[in-house]
Amino acid sequence: MEMESAISLNTTMSAQEQAKLNMEVDSFNKSLAVNGRTINQSLGKDDFLKLLITQLSNQDPTSPMEDTEFIAQMAQFSSLEQMTNMNANFEKMNAMLNSSQAVNTIGRAVDIDVGGVQLTGVVDAVTYGNNPQVKVGNMYYDMKQITAVYGD
């Protein structure tokens, strides 16, 4: 007695099944882009270090990276680190200078441009930071709006 199995397995998808699958994959990928990942438009020092480590770990053992290449890349990394530190310090110094300039206006009469209208008043108080403000009357104005400062 011979038993033959006539079972056939259909491995092709219909057009409707294919469309449904594509829609589910697209929906899943879009949810990853929104919730799971953020796009960064610039490379930082961490990215540079990751690239260097990847390069070192995947180099050809029969032809390793030359010492001079490695030293040059480390020098670039060091330069990037120093520029990043300098930039942070310049930002702090800028905030201090802006705040100092605002403090020097306390008690002085100033002209302020408010949408094309000149307002004159005495500065009562100031706020600190990168964009300090001066208080004239009961309102705060940006330092950028001051057009003139008068002496005592």
Secondary structure as UniProt FT lines:
FT   HELIX           15..31
FT   HELIX           32..36
FT   HELIX           45..57
FT   TURN            61..62
FT   HELIX           67..103
FT   TURN            104..107
FT   STRAND          109..114
FT   TURN            115..116
FT   STRAND          117..126
FT   STRAND          133..136
FT   TURN            137..138
FT   STRAND          139..142
FT   HELIX           143..145
FT   STRAND          146..149
//
